[in-house]
Amino acid sequence: MAEVRGVDGACLLNSASFSVTNWTYEGSITLQEITTIGSTDKSYKPTTRDGSGTLVCTFNASDASQKVLVDMLLSSNTPGLVLLQLYQDQTSSDQLYFSAYVSNVSLPEGANDMTIMTASFQKTGNLYLVPTT
């Protein structure tokens, strides 16, 4: 398993967007056979099968869309599906881009203004690296 860390990004769901201040992603790459039927030579491509990590986000309780999202994540027994855009640093435009289920959301007791939120995530679907253009 490879681990990637970063210090910038965004967690998006519908109209809610959180500033990600710190994150880790741990994933594995495996080879998937893609041999054409009838071919005598086997062909493979690398794929990202598993991936999970942690997020540290800035939460603004006065932002209505953020509050709705956090309330949903805190009150549900089911992890919430979000779109993550994660950058390795604040000057990079290269990003990891994927859907993930967010769980284990933690906020300080009585948070009613700008505060730090922590959460875990599990990647689902494809992982994209969007390089600088």
N, C-alpha and C positions, 0 to 999 in steps of 0.2 A: 504494500500500500504506500502511496505517495501522499505527502502532506503539503498543502499550499497554505500560506498565511497572507493576510492583507490588512490594510488599514483604511479602506474606503469602499463605498458601494451604496446600493439602495435595495430595499426590500419593497416590492410593489404588489398591491392587491387592489383591483378595481381603481378607485381614485386615491387610495391611501398610499403614501410613500414615506418610508423611514430612512433616515440617514444611518448607514452602517458605519460604525467607527472602528471596529475590529472584527476579524473573522478568521476561522480556520476551515479548511476543506480537506478531507481525507478520502481518497478514492483509489480504485484499482482499475487497471487497464488489462483486458484480456483479449485474446485473438478469437474472432468468430469466423468459422468456415463459411465462405461464400462461393464455393465451387459451383460452376455452371453444370447442370445435368448433362451428362454425356462427355464431359471433359475428363481427360486422363490426368491432368495436373490439378492438384488442390490449390485453391486460392483462399487467402485470409485477409481480414481487415481488423485493425485494433478498435475496440469499443470500450466505453466506460460503463461497467456493469453496476458497480456500487459506489455510493458517495454519501458522506454525511459530514456534519460539522457543527460549529457553534457560531452564534452571532452576538455582537454587542451593539445595540442600536440606541439612538437618541429618540426618546418618546416625548411628544408635546401633547399633554392632556387637553390643551385648549384647541387643538386641531380636531375637528369633528370626525373626519374620515379616519384618522389614526385611532381615535378613541373607540369608534365602532369596531375596527379591526381587532384591537387589543381586547376589548370586551368579549368579542367572539372567541378569540384564541384562549382567553382565560376561563370562560364559562363552559367551553365544549370539552367533552371527553375525546373528541376526534381531532387529530391534528389538522390545522388549516393549510390549504394549498395556496402557495404564493409563488410569485416570480422573483427570482433573485438576480441581481446584477452586481457582481463583486469585482472590485479593482484591487490590485496589489498595493498601490499607494495613491496619494492624492494627485499626483501629476500624470499618472498613466491613463491612457484611454483604452488599453487592452483590458478586456473583461471576461470573466466567466459568467455565463448566462444560462439559467436553467430553472425549471420548476422544482419546487420542493415542498414537502410537508413540514410545517413548523410545529414544534411541541415544546413542552417544558418551559413555557414563557414565565419569566420572573420579573416582577416590578417591586420596588420598595413599598412597604405599607404606607398608605395614605398619599400616594403620588398624585399631585394635582397640578403640576407645572412641568417644566423641562426636567426629565429624569432619564436614567439609564435603564434599558430593558435588556435582559439576556434571554436567549432561546437556543434550542437545538433544532437541527433540520436534517431531513433525509431526502436526497435527490430522487426524483422520479423522471423518467423519460430521458431525453438526450441532454448531453452537456455540450455547450458551444463555447469555443474560445473566439471572441470577436477581436481581431488584432487592430492596431492603429492603422488608419487609412491614410 
